[in-house]
Amino acid sequence: MSDAPIELPKPSKAALLEARSLQRRKVREELGKFLVEGRKAVGEALKLRGAVEAVYVRWDAAIPNQDLLEAAAASKVPVFAVSEQNLATLTDTVTPQGVVAVARTLSVSLDSVLSESDVSLVVICAQVRDPGNAGTVIRCADAFGADAVILSSDSVEVYNPKVVRSSVGSIFHLPIVTGVSLAQAIDACRAAGLQIFATDGEAGTDLTDLDGALAKPTAWVMGNESWGLPLEHLQLADQTVAVPIYGHAESLNLATAAAVCLYASASAQREALG
């Protein structure tokens, strides 16, 4: 990688103003665009054809991010250099990483995801409101080979900057369905041949009790961070399952519980395939 100065154009005032406005959900929904911050996430976005509209890089971060600039150039994505002050207006983090992309929203329907014949592992987030948890669940689903993530219509917006940032690029790796009710999601998953497991700390069945059932196509339903899944939602599942806790912690963080359940299912399914 060369240390020679990199000449980059400045963005127009209109482009910069539009990028700044994407901090607001209403604008994101109107324009069908969102912000992606950080080397890893921007790099993953650039790998997805047509996902990125533009990249903004801080002047002094151009050389350390030369690989991203080259990837953008290869995809004919414009790159603009901005001051530290202007970059700070594109992110809500205290210490921005020096590169932000404007990406196009990814529209995925529930029917299109579940119409695939080999769908075997899905996670459904029901009323998950914390953006960090939602992003981490998406990252866990990606790590353990899930086929899709479904965010119920009463969950946090998937393009919230904190969701995007905490997914660390995984938002570009697997289908994420939004705007459907929990009942719709469960009905569609069941119709596609998936069994429905809902997590509940008070369930009489532990994850370790499921044995061979874990190897079957499964949709895991994860509830709200504070109150979990209410009774009417638990009753929609085929079975409620508790993650066993052997130490003294009262409970597990939502994203941690999702990771444990997804890992258990993915491992059992892989073992069954031989």
C-alpha positions as CSV (number, residue, x, y, z in Angstrom):
1,M,0.0,0.0,0.0
2,S,1.5,3.3,-1.1
3,D,1.9,6.3,1.3
4,A,1.7,8.8,-1.6
5,P,-1.0,11.4,-1.1
6,I,-4.5,10.4,-2.4
7,E,-6.4,13.0,-4.4
8,L,-10.1,12.8,-3.7
9,P,-12.9,15.2,-4.6
10,K,-15.0,17.1,-2.1
11,P,-18.7,16.3,-2.0
12,S,-21.3,18.9,-3.0
13,K,-23.1,20.7,-0.3
14,A,-26.4,19.0,-1.4
15,A,-24.9,15.5,-1.2
16,L,-23.4,16.2,2.2
17,L,-26.7,17.6,3.5
18,E,-28.6,14.6,2.2
19,A,-26.1,12.2,3.9
20,R,-26.4,14.1,7.2
21,S,-30.2,13.9,7.0
22,L,-30.0,10.1,7.0
23,Q,-29.5,10.3,10.7
24,R,-33.3,10.6,10.8
25,R,-35.6,7.6,10.4
26,K,-38.2,9.5,8.4
27,V,-35.6,10.5,5.8
28,R,-34.2,7.0,5.6
29,E,-37.6,5.7,4.8
30,E,-38.4,8.4,2.3
31,L,-35.1,8.0,0.4
32,G,-34.5,4.3,0.8
33,K,-31.0,5.0,2.1
34,F,-29.0,4.6,5.3
35,L,-25.6,5.2,6.8
36,V,-22.9,2.6,7.3
37,E,-19.9,3.5,9.6
38,G,-16.6,1.9,10.1
39,R,-14.0,0.0,8.0
40,K,-15.4,-3.5,8.5
41,A,-19.0,-2.6,7.8
42,V,-18.2,-0.4,4.8
43,G,-16.0,-3.1,3.4
44,E,-18.7,-5.7,3.6
45,A,-21.2,-3.3,2.0
46,L,-18.9,-2.7,-0.9
47,K,-18.8,-6.5,-1.5
48,L,-22.6,-6.5,-2.2
49,R,-23.2,-5.3,-5.7
50,G,-25.2,-2.1,-5.9
51,A,-25.5,-1.7,-2.2
52,V,-23.4,1.4,-1.8
53,E,-24.1,4.8,-3.3
54,A,-21.2,6.8,-2.0
55,V,-18.3,6.7,0.5
56,Y,-17.1,9.6,2.7
57,V,-13.6,9.4,4.1
58,R,-11.9,11.8,6.5
59,W,-8.9,13.4,4.8
60,D,-6.3,11.9,7.2
61,A,-8.0,8.5,7.0
62,A,-7.6,8.1,3.2
63,I,-4.3,6.2,3.2
64,P,-5.2,3.8,6.0
65,N,-8.4,3.0,4.1
66,Q,-6.9,2.8,0.7
67,D,-8.1,-0.8,0.2
68,L,-11.7,0.4,0.7
69,L,-11.1,3.2,-1.8
70,E,-9.8,0.7,-4.3
71,A,-12.9,-1.5,-3.7
72,A,-15.1,1.5,-4.2
73,A,-13.4,2.4,-7.5
74,A,-13.7,-1.2,-8.7
75,S,-17.4,-1.0,-8.2
76,K,-17.6,2.5,-9.6
77,V,-18.8,3.9,-6.3
78,P,-17.8,7.6,-5.8
79,V,-15.5,8.4,-2.8
80,F,-15.4,11.9,-1.3
81,A,-13.0,13.4,1.2
82,V,-14.4,15.4,4.1
83,S,-13.1,17.2,7.1
84,E,-13.2,15.7,10.6
85,Q,-16.0,18.1,11.5
86,N,-18.1,17.1,8.5
87,L,-17.5,13.4,9.1
88,A,-18.7,13.8,12.7
89,T,-22.0,15.0,11.4
90,L,-22.6,11.7,9.6
91,T,-22.2,9.6,12.7
92,D,-23.4,9.5,16.3
93,T,-20.3,7.9,17.7
94,V,-17.9,9.8,20.0
95,T,-14.8,8.8,18.0
96,P,-15.8,8.1,14.4
97,Q,-13.6,5.5,12.6
98,G,-12.9,7.8,9.6
99,V,-15.1,6.3,6.9
100,V,-18.9,6.3,6.3
101,A,-20.9,5.0,3.4
102,V,-24.4,5.8,2.1
103,A,-26.1,2.5,1.3
104,R,-29.3,1.6,-0.3
105,T,-31.9,-0.2,1.8
106,L,-32.3,-3.9,1.1
107,S,-35.9,-4.9,0.5
108,V,-36.6,-8.5,1.3
109,S,-40.0,-10.1,1.6
110,L,-41.0,-12.9,3.9
111,D,-42.4,-15.0,1.1
112,S,-39.2,-14.8,-1.0
113,V,-37.0,-15.8,2.0
114,L,-39.1,-18.8,3.0
115,S,-39.7,-20.0,-0.5
116,E,-36.2,-21.4,-0.7
117,S,-36.3,-25.2,-0.3
118,D,-33.3,-25.4,2.0
119,V,-34.3,-22.9,4.7
120,S,-33.4,-24.6,8.0
121,L,-32.6,-21.9,10.6
122,V,-34.3,-18.6,11.2
123,V,-34.4,-16.2,14.1
124,I,-37.4,-14.0,14.8
125,C,-37.0,-10.9,17.0
126,A,-40.3,-10.0,18.7
127,Q,-40.5,-6.5,20.1
128,V,-36.7,-6.2,20.3
129,R,-36.2,-2.5,20.9
130,D,-32.5,-2.1,21.8
131,P,-30.5,-1.4,18.6
132,G,-27.3,-2.9,20.0
133,N,-29.1,-6.2,20.8
134,A,-30.8,-6.3,17.4
135,G,-27.6,-5.8,15.6
136,T,-25.8,-8.4,17.6
137,V,-28.5,-10.9,17.0
138,I,-28.1,-10.3,13.3
139,R,-24.3,-10.8,13.6
140,C,-24.9,-14.1,15.6
141,A,-27.4,-15.3,13.0
142,D,-24.8,-14.6,10.3
143,A,-22.0,-16.3,12.3
144,F,-24.0,-19.5,12.8
145,G,-25.3,-19.8,9.3
146,A,-28.9,-18.8,9.8
147,D,-30.9,-18.4,6.6
148,A,-32.7,-15.2,7.7
149,V,-33.5,-12.8,10.5
150,I,-37.1,-11.5,10.9
151,L,-37.7,-8.3,12.9
152,S,-41.3,-7.9,13.9
153,S,-43.0,-4.7,13.0
154,D,-42.8,-3.5,16.6
155,S,-39.1,-4.0,16.9
156,V,-36.3,-1.4,16.3
157,E,-35.7,-0.2,12.8
158,V,-33.1,-2.3,11.1
159,Y,-31.4,0.8,9.5
160,N,-31.0,2.6,12.8
161,P,-27.3,3.5,12.8
162,K,-26.6,1.6,16.1
163,V,-28.2,-1.6,14.6
164,V,-26.1,-1.3,11.5
165,R,-22.9,-0.6,13.5
166,S,-23.4,-3.5,15.9
167,S,-24.1,-5.9,13.1
168,V,-20.5,-5.2,11.9
169,G,-21.4,-5.8,8.3
170,S,-23.6,-8.8,8.8
171,I,-26.6,-6.8,7.7
172,F,-25.2,-7.3,4.2
173,H,-24.7,-11.0,4.4
174,L,-28.2,-12.5,5.0
175,P,-31.8,-11.6,4.3
176,I,-33.5,-9.5,7.0
177,V,-37.3,-9.3,6.8
178,T,-39.1,-6.3,8.5
179,G,-42.6,-5.0,8.7
180,V,-44.4,-8.2,9.6
181,S,-46.3,-9.1,12.8
182,L,-45.0,-11.9,15.0
183,A,-48.1,-14.0,14.1
184,Q,-47.4,-13.5,10.4
185,A,-43.8,-14.5,10.8
186,I,-44.6,-17.6,12.8
187,D,-47.4,-18.8,10.5
188,A,-45.1,-18.4,7.4
189,C,-42.2,-20.2,9.1
190,R,-44.5,-23.1,10.1
191,A,-45.9,-23.3,6.6
192,A,-42.4,-23.5,5.3
193,G,-41.8,-26.6,7.4
194,L,-39.9,-25.0,10.4
195,Q,-40.7,-25.9,14.0
196,I,-41.1,-22.9,16.3
197,F,-39.2,-22.6,19.5
198,A,-39.7,-19.6,21.8
199,T,-37.2,-18.8,24.5
200,D,-38.6,-18.4,28.0
201,G,-36.6,-18.5,31.2
202,E,-39.4,-20.2,33.0
203,A,-40.0,-23.0,30.5
204,G,-40.1,-26.5,31.7
205,T,-37.8,-27.7,28.8
206,D,-34.2,-26.8,28.7
207,L,-32.1,-26.4,25.5
208,T,-30.2,-29.5,26.6
209,D,-33.5,-31.6,26.7
210,L,-34.2,-31.1,23.0
211,D,-31.8,-33.9,21.8
212,G,-32.6,-34.7,18.1
213,A,-35.3,-32.0,17.8
214,L,-32.5,-29.4,17.4
215,A,-31.5,-31.0,14.1
216,K,-34.8,-30.2,12.5
217,P,-35.5,-27.0,10.6
218,T,-36.2,-24.4,13.3
219,A,-37.3,-20.8,13.8
220,W,-36.2,-19.4,17.2
221,V,-38.4,-16.6,18.6
222,M,-36.6,-14.1,20.9
223,G,-38.5,-11.7,23.0
224,N,-38.1,-8.2,24.3
225,E,-35.0,-7.4,26.4
226,S,-37.0,-6.4,29.5
227,W,-40.1,-8.5,29.6
228,G,-39.4,-11.4,27.2
229,L,-42.3,-12.9,25.4
230,P,-45.8,-12.4,26.8
231,L,-48.1,-15.5,27.3
232,E,-50.0,-14.9,24.1
233,H,-46.8,-14.9,22.1
234,L,-45.4,-18.0,23.8
235,Q,-48.6,-19.8,22.9
236,L,-47.9,-19.2,19.2
237,A,-44.8,-21.5,19.4
238,D,-44.6,-25.2,19.2
239,Q,-42.5,-25.4,22.3
240,T,-41.0,-23.0,24.9
241,V,-37.4,-23.5,25.7
242,A,-35.1,-22.2,28.5
243,V,-31.4,-21.7,28.2
244,P,-29.9,-23.5,31.2
245,I,-27.9,-21.3,33.6
246,Y,-25.5,-23.2,35.8
247,G,-23.9,-20.3,37.7
248,H,-25.5,-17.5,39.8
249,A,-26.5,-15.0,37.1
250,E,-30.2,-14.3,37.1
251,S,-30.6,-14.3,33.4
252,L,-28.8,-13.9,30.0
253,N,-28.7,-10.9,27.8
254,L,-31.0,-11.3,24.8
255,A,-28.3,-11.4,22.2
256,T,-26.3,-13.9,24.3
257,A,-29.3,-16.2,24.6
258,A,-29.9,-16.0,20.9
259,A,-26.2,-16.9,20.2
260,V,-26.5,-20.0,22.4
261,C,-29.7,-21.2,20.8
262,L,-28.5,-20.5,17.2
263,Y,-25.2,-22.3,17.9
264,A,-27.0,-25.3,19.4
265,S,-29.3,-25.6,16.4
266,A,-26.6,-25.0,13.8
267,S,-24.3,-27.6,15.4
268,A,-27.0,-30.2,15.6
269,Q,-28.1,-29.6,12.0
270,R,-24.5,-29.8,10.7
271,E,-23.9,-33.0,12.7
272,A,-27.1,-34.5,11.2
273,L,-25.8,-33.8,7.7
274,G,-22.7,-35.7,8.5
